[in-house]
Amino acid sequence: MSSKRVFESLSGLLEKMAFTLVIFLGFWAAVANANLEDLELEADKPLMRVALSQKATIHCCYNWTKKHNTLWIINIHTSNNTKITKTVNLTDSRMKSSNESNCHLLSFKDVRLNDTGLYQCQLTRDSLTIFTHGTFLQVYIPLQKTLNLSESVKNSIITAEGVLLLMCVLIPGTMLLCKSKRLKELEKKKGREEENIYEGLNLDDCNSAYHQIQRTNQQGPYQDVASCGEDIQLEKP
């Protein structure tokens, strides 16, 4: 019986603690909602890409009339897929924090590669902490020019390219024109030779030869017996 009573007392105590915890959480949520009623976070610039050693300024804008503290933090993602959150070191001479209307500004005189990360404003009031959307600052190394050419050299190269392009167009076209011209000359020469052949023939000779051939075809291959001077013995059947 004693163990049963102990169990019942523990159960009652746990129920009271759970009820108290629920009331506390509800009260805390009500207080947090009351504090966040007039808080309005504005959209931040999601990404900012800046070349190495250049200037950069990150904005953090919101509306909150109640008294609070603002702190800049940076989230750094490591190579092993972990995130490190730390406070921005404003003692660095390269960085400067300032206010402008409803915005907090974080300025860099010259960014470095280790400045890459997600920058957010941490808003604190009593025990309540809110983070803005944040801006991811990406610092990159610009590509270096392999050839440092002056403007005059560039213009000379462009002129030479234009001349080469013009030659590539003109030379094949000129060759085609010359080839077509030679073909036309050969055709004209062939036509003149055929005309010379027909000019060397005498039409009267051609007509007499033609009539002689016609007469030969009409007489046939056999000659008239009476025209032969010799006596020809015909074989009786």
C-alpha positions, 0 to 999 in steps of 0.5 A, spaced: 500 500 500 505 504 501 508 504 494 501 505 491 501 511 495 508 514 493 506 512 486 499 516 486 503 522 490 508 522 484 503 522 479 499 528 482 506 532 483 507 531 475 500 533 473 501 539 477 508 541 474 505 540 467 500 544 469 504 550 471 509 549 465 503 550 460 501 556 464 508 559 464 509 557 457 502 561 455 504 567 459 511 567 456 508 566 449 503 572 450 508 577 453 512 575 446 506 576 442 505 583 446 512 585 444 512 583 437 506 586 435 509 593 433 515 589 430 516 589 422 522 586 419 523 589 412 526 585 406 534 584 406 538 584 400 539 576 399 546 576 396 551 581 395 557 579 391 563 584 392 570 583 389 576 583 393 579 589 397 573 593 394 568 597 399 561 594 401 555 596 405 550 591 408 543 594 410 538 591 416 532 595 416 526 594 420 520 598 424 520 597 432 518 602 437 519 599 443 526 599 446 531 594 444 538 592 443 541 591 436 547 587 434 551 585 428 552 577 427 555 573 422 554 566 420 559 562 417 558 555 414 565 551 414 567 545 410 564 540 414 557 542 413 557 546 420 555 553 422 559 558 426 555 564 429 559 569 432 558 577 433 561 582 428 568 585 431 566 592 430 573 594 433 576 592 426 578 599 423 575 596 416 568 595 419 563 601 421 556 600 424 551 606 423 544 608 423 540 611 418 532 612 419 530 605 420 536 601 418 542 599 421 548 599 416 555 595 416 560 598 412 567 595 410 572 599 407 576 593 404 573 586 404 577 580 405 575 573 403 574 571 410 569 576 411 564 571 407 558 569 410 551 571 412 550 577 416 544 578 420 541 583 426 540 580 432 534 584 436 534 583 443 528 586 448 528 583 455 529 575 454 526 576 447 531 575 441 529 576 434 534 575 428 533 579 421 532 575 414 540 577 413 544 578 407 549 573 404 556 577 403 560 573 398 567 576 397 571 573 390 577 574 387 576 577 380 580 574 374 586 577 372 588 580 365 593 575 361 595 580 356 595 588 358 594 591 352 594 598 350 588 601 346 592 602 340 595 595 340 587 593 341 585 597 335 591 595 331 589 588 332 582 589 330 584 593 324 588 586 322 582 582 323 578 586 318 583 586 313 584 578 313 576 577 313 576 582 307 581 578 304 578 571 305 572 574 302 575 577 296 580 572 294 575 566 293 570 571 289 575 573 285 577 566 283 570 564 281 570 570 277 576 568 273 574 561 272 567 563 269 570 568 265 575 563 262 569 558 261 565 563 257 572 565 253 572 557 251 565 557 249 566 563 244 572 560 241 568 553 240 563 557 237 567 561 232 571 554 230 564 551 228 563 557 224 569 557 220 568 549 219 561 551 215 564 557 212 570 553 208 565 548 205 562 550 198 555 549 197 555 547 190 560 542 191 555 539 196 549 539 192 553 536 186 555 530 190 549 529 194 545 529 187 550 524 184 549 519 191 542 520 189 543 517 182 547 512 184 542 509 189 536 509 184 541 505 179 542 500 184 548 495 184 547 492 177 549 495 171 545 495 164 547 489 160 546 493 153 551 498 156 557 492 157 561 492 150 563 484 151 558 478 150 555 475 156 553 468 156 547 467 160 547 460 163 540 456 162 537 453 168 
